Amino acid sequence: MVSDPDLIGLFIRPLEATGVDYMITGGVASVIYGDPRFTRDVDVVMQLAAAQTASLAAAFDASAFYVPPLEVLEEEADRPEGGHFNVIHRETSLRADVYLAGDGPLVAWAFGHRLRLEVDGAEIWVAPIEYVIARKLEYFRHFGSDRHLRDVAMMLRISGEMVDWRSLHEWCARLDLEETLDRARRYSPD
């Protein structure tokens, strides 16, 4: 599997060196489980403790990357519902959208089921396909972009054998996404 551009090399390899628990989700995960499409960012969910923020910031060379100030990272790490920040590669403007896990049950389940996969020659943690699908369905519900339905349809077409349908249906029921899942299953991306 290969992502384009090298979001894994820019953002995930340095993250791997920190020991922070993470998983890739969003568009890059859609590409891994589905079909290639261009994306300029990588969505990362992290379990970042305030004590780990300094090592996270140090993993990205300040001359090459924008990383929020340490105080901001600590504040975001302390949010019980999960914080958010970006890491931006200065030369290319590529970015990592970092979402902190918080204490939600879906993200806790996903961390317990994440997969270690080889992508772009690196072993990385990827969110389980059921989590990626559920989040894409939520994004569709909130923002209405067919891109999310297309991503789900392609993941189901290409990696459908990986889906634990019982878990996916349980999460869709809990999140009131059953109709949206049905719509994605009927979606024709061609």
N, C-alpha and C positions, 0 to 999 in steps of 0.2 A: 504494500500500500504506500502511496506517495501523496503528500499534500503539496499544493502549489499556491503561493510561494512557500519558502521554508519557514513556516511558523513554528514547527517543531524545533528546528535548530536554534532559532532566535530566542524562543521563550521557554520551551519545555526542558531542553537540555540543562540550562542554568537552574531551573526550578528543581530538577531531579537531584542536583548536588546539595540542595538545602535540607532535604529530609522532611519537608512539609508534605503532608498528605494532600493529594489533589486528584482530580479526574477531568479529562477533556470532555466537553459536551458541545452543544450548538452546531454550527456549520461544519466545523472540522470533523466532529463525530458523525455528522450526516454523510460526509464524504467517505469516511472510513467504513461505515455500514452501508452506504448507498452508492451513488454515482458521483464522479468528479464534477465539481463546480467551483468557480472562483470565489474565494473569500479573503478579505484583508485583515481578518482578526481571528483569534482563537479564544473561545470561551472556556474558562477554567474555573471549576469549583474547588475551593481549598478549605481545609480545616486548619486555619491559621490561628495560633495562640499569640497573644500580645508579646510573649517572650521570644517568638520566632521572627518578629518583624524585622529586626536588625539583620539577621542572616539572609532573609529574603531580599531586602534592599541591597545588601552587599553582593548578591549573586548577579546583579545587573550593573555593568560598568556605566557609571554616571555620564561619561562622555558619549556613550552610544545609546543610552536609554533614559527616558524620563520615568522616574519612579516617584510617587508622591512622598512628601516629607514623612519622616519616621512617626511624627505625632499623628498624622492623618492615618497611617497604616495601623497604629495602635488603637486609635478611636474606632476605625472600621472593624478591627478584630474583636473589639469588646461588644459589638452590637449583637444581642441575643437572637434577633431575627435574621442576622447575616448582613454583612456590609458589602460594599462594592468599591472597586477602584480600577484604574487602567495602568498598564505598563506600556510605554510607547517607544518603538525603535525610531530614533531621531532621523536617520538617513532615509528610511523608506516610508515612514508614518504607519507601518504595520503595528498592530496593537494586540495585547492580551487584555480581554475583559475579564477581570477577576471578580468572582462572586464568592463571598465567604459563606460557608455552609449553614451557619445558624443552627437552630434546633428543630427544624421541620422534619416530619416523619418520612417524606419521600426522599429527601436528600440523605437522611440517615440510612434508609434502605439501600439507596444507590451506592453509598460508600461500602456497604457490606457485600455488594455484588459487582463492583467494578472489575474490569478485565485488564490484564497486563498484555498488551499487544505490541508487535513490532511495526513501527511506522517510520518511514524515512531513515531506516537503519538504526533506529533507537527504540528501546523498550520503554513504553509509556503506559500510564494508567488512563483508561477510557471508561467513561460512564457506561453502564449497561444499556443495551438498546432500548429496553422498556422505559428507562428514565428519559433518554433522548427523545423518544416518541412522545411521551407524556408532556414534556416541556414544549416540544414543537406544537403539539395540539393546544396547549395553553397560549402560546404566542399567537397562533392563528385566531383563537377566540378573542384575544385582547386587541390584536392589530389588524386582523383580516387579510394578511398577505397570503396569496396562494403559494408563495415560495415554501411556506411551512408545510402545507398539504402535499406539495410536490416532493419535498424532502422525505416526509413520512411514507408516501407511496413508493418512492424509490428504495428506501430502506427495507420496506416490507417485500418488495419485489426481489431485491438482491440478497438480503440477509434474513429473510423471513423464517428460515429454519432455526435461527438463533433466538427467536422470540419465545419467551415463556408466556404463553397466552393467558394462563391463569393469573399470573402477577400483573400483566398489562391490563387485563379486564378489571382486576381488583382496584388498581390505581385509577383507572379511568372512571370507575364507579365512585370512588371516594372524591375525585376531583370534578365530578359531573362532566365528564368528557366522552361519554359513550357515543353520543350522536356525532360528535366531532371525529372520533375514531372511525365510525361507520362511513362518514363522508370521505375521510382520507383513504379508506380501503377501496372506495368506489372511484377515487380520483384517477384520471388518466393523464399521466405526466407527458405523454407523447404529443 
